[in-house]
C-alpha cells in the first residue's frame, strides 16, 4: 500500500510541478505586459454592478417573504408549538 502511495505522489508531482511553473511564467508575462485592459476592467465592473443589483432585489424579496410568513403566524394562534 505504501508503494502505491509513493508512486502516486511521484507521478502526481510530474504533472503538478510543470503546471505550477507554467502558470507562474504566464502570470509574470501578463503582469509585464500591463495586466488587464480598460475594456476588461469596464466589463468586470459592469458585471459586479449587475450582481449587486440582483442581490439587492433578492434581499427585498426575502424581506417580503419574511413579512408574509410572520403575518401568517400571527393570524394562526392554533398552531402554537409547545
C-alpha positions in Angstrom: 0.0 0.0 0.0 2.9 2.4 0.8 4.4 1.7 -2.6 1.3 2.7 -4.4 1.1 5.9 -2.4 4.7 6.7 -3.2 4.2 6.1 -6.9 1.1 8.3 -6.9 3.0 11.1 -5.3 5.9 10.9 -7.7 3.7 10.8 -10.8 1.4 13.5 -9.4 4.4 15.7 -8.9 5.4 15.1 -12.6 2.1 16.7 -13.6 1.8 19.3 -10.8 5.3 20.9 -11.0 5.3 21.8 -14.7 1.7 23.2 -14.3 2.8 25.5 -11.5 5.9 26.6 -13.3 4.0 27.2 -16.5 1.3 29.2 -14.6 3.9 31.3 -12.9 5.6 32.1 -16.2 2.2 33.0 -17.9 1.2 35.3 -14.9 4.6 37.1 -15.0 4.3 37.7 -18.7 0.8 39.1 -18.3 1.9 41.4 -15.5 4.9 42.6 -17.5 2.6 43.4 -20.5 0.4 45.6 -18.3 -2.2 43.4 -16.8 -5.8 43.7 -18.0 -7.1 46.3 -20.4 -9.6 49.1 -19.6 -12.2 47.3 -21.6 -11.8 44.2 -19.4 -12.0 46.4 -16.3 -15.1 48.1 -17.5 -16.8 44.8 -18.2 -15.8 43.5 -14.8 -17.2 46.5 -13.0 -20.4 46.2 -15.0 -20.8 42.6 -14.0 -20.2 43.4 -10.4 -22.8 46.2 -10.5 -25.3 43.7 -12.0 -24.6 41.2 -9.3 -25.0 43.9 -6.6 -28.4 45.0 -8.1 -29.6 41.4 -8.2 -28.6 40.8 -4.6 -30.4 44.0 -3.5 -33.6 42.8 -5.3 -33.2 39.3 -3.7 -32.9 40.9 -0.3 -36.1 42.8 -0.8 -37.9 39.6 -1.8 -36.6 37.8 1.2 -37.8 40.6 3.5 -41.3 40.5 1.8 -41.4 36.7 2.3 -40.4 37.0 6.0 -43.2 39.6 6.4 -45.8 37.3 4.8 -44.7 34.3 7.0 -44.7 36.4 10.2 -48.2 37.7 9.4 -49.5 34.2 8.8 -48.0 33.1 12.2 -49.8 35.9 14.0 -53.1 35.1 12.3 -52.9 31.3 13.3 -52.7 31.0 17.1 -54.0 27.4 16.8 -50.6 26.1 15.5 -48.6 27.0 18.7 -45.6 24.9 19.4 -45.1 23.6 22.9 
